[in-house]
Protein backbone atom coordinates (compact mmCIF):
# COMPACT_ATOMS: atom_id res chain seq x y z
CA UNK A 1 0.00 0.00 0.00
CA UNK A 2 1.33 3.40 -0.98
CA UNK A 3 1.24 6.01 1.82
CA UNK A 4 -1.27 8.82 1.25
CA UNK A 5 1.41 11.49 1.70
CA UNK A 6 3.41 9.98 -1.16
CA UNK A 7 0.40 9.95 -3.46
CA UNK A 8 -0.36 13.57 -2.55
CA UNK A 9 3.25 14.56 -3.27
CA UNK A 10 3.30 12.83 -6.67
CA UNK A 11 -0.09 14.03 -7.98
CA UNK A 12 1.08 17.51 -9.08
CA UNK A 13 4.04 15.99 -10.91
CA UNK A 14 1.89 13.47 -12.73
CA UNK A 15 -0.76 16.04 -13.61
CA UNK A 16 1.86 18.19 -15.30
CA UNK A 17 2.55 15.36 -17.71
CA UNK A 18 -1.12 14.40 -18.12
CA UNK A 19 -0.61 11.05 -16.39
CA UNK A 20 -3.23 9.75 -13.95
CA UNK A 21 -2.36 7.86 -10.78
CA UNK A 22 -3.91 4.77 -12.38
CA UNK A 23 -1.69 5.20 -15.42
CA UNK A 24 1.35 5.74 -13.22
CA UNK A 25 0.55 2.55 -11.33
CA UNK A 26 0.19 0.62 -14.57
CA UNK A 27 3.51 1.89 -15.92
CA UNK A 28 5.22 1.11 -12.61
CA UNK A 29 3.86 -2.42 -12.70
CA UNK A 30 4.89 -2.93 -16.32
CA UNK A 31 8.41 -1.76 -15.52
CA UNK A 32 8.65 -4.63 -13.03
CA UNK A 33 6.60 -7.34 -14.74
CA UNK A 34 4.90 -7.71 -18.10
CA UNK A 35 1.25 -8.59 -18.57
CA UNK A 36 -0.24 -10.66 -21.39
CA UNK A 37 -3.14 -8.26 -21.97
CA UNK A 38 -5.15 -5.47 -20.33
CA UNK A 39 -7.37 -7.89 -18.42
CA UNK A 40 -4.35 -9.62 -16.91
CA UNK A 41 -2.83 -6.27 -16.01
CA UNK A 42 -6.03 -5.03 -14.34
CA UNK A 43 -6.28 -8.23 -12.34
CA UNK A 44 -2.65 -8.08 -11.23
CA UNK A 45 -2.88 -4.43 -10.23
CA UNK A 46 -6.02 -4.47 -8.17
CA UNK A 47 -7.68 -7.86 -8.19
CA UNK A 48 -10.54 -6.35 -10.18
CA UNK A 49 -11.10 -5.56 -13.84
CA UNK A 50 -12.97 -2.31 -13.16
CA UNK A 51 -11.40 1.14 -13.02
CA UNK A 52 -14.35 2.54 -11.04
C-alpha positions as CSV (number, residue, x, y, z in Angstrom):
1,X,0.0,0.0,0.0
2,X,1.3,3.4,-1.0
3,X,1.2,6.0,1.8
4,X,-1.3,8.8,1.3
5,X,1.4,11.5,1.7
6,X,3.4,10.0,-1.2
7,X,0.4,10.0,-3.5
8,X,-0.4,13.6,-2.6
9,X,3.3,14.6,-3.3
10,X,3.3,12.8,-6.7
11,X,-0.1,14.0,-8.0
12,X,1.1,17.5,-9.1
13,X,4.0,16.0,-10.9
14,X,1.9,13.5,-12.7
15,X,-0.8,16.0,-13.6
16,X,1.9,18.2,-15.3
17,X,2.6,15.4,-17.7
18,X,-1.1,14.4,-18.1
19,X,-0.6,11.0,-16.4
20,X,-3.2,9.7,-14.0
21,X,-2.4,7.9,-10.8
22,X,-3.9,4.8,-12.4
23,X,-1.7,5.2,-15.4
24,X,1.4,5.7,-13.2
25,X,0.5,2.6,-11.3
26,X,0.2,0.6,-14.6
27,X,3.5,1.9,-15.9
28,X,5.2,1.1,-12.6
29,X,3.9,-2.4,-12.7
30,X,4.9,-2.9,-16.3
31,X,8.4,-1.8,-15.5
32,X,8.7,-4.6,-13.0
33,X,6.6,-7.3,-14.7
34,X,4.9,-7.7,-18.1
35,X,1.2,-8.6,-18.6
36,X,-0.2,-10.7,-21.4
37,X,-3.1,-8.3,-22.0
38,X,-5.2,-5.5,-20.3
39,X,-7.4,-7.9,-18.4
40,X,-4.3,-9.6,-16.9
41,X,-2.8,-6.3,-16.0
42,X,-6.0,-5.0,-14.3
43,X,-6.3,-8.2,-12.3
44,X,-2.6,-8.1,-11.2
45,X,-2.9,-4.4,-10.2
46,X,-6.0,-4.5,-8.2
47,X,-7.7,-7.9,-8.2
48,X,-10.5,-6.4,-10.2
49,X,-11.1,-5.6,-13.8
50,X,-13.0,-2.3,-13.2
51,X,-11.4,1.1,-13.0
52,X,-14.3,2.5,-11.0
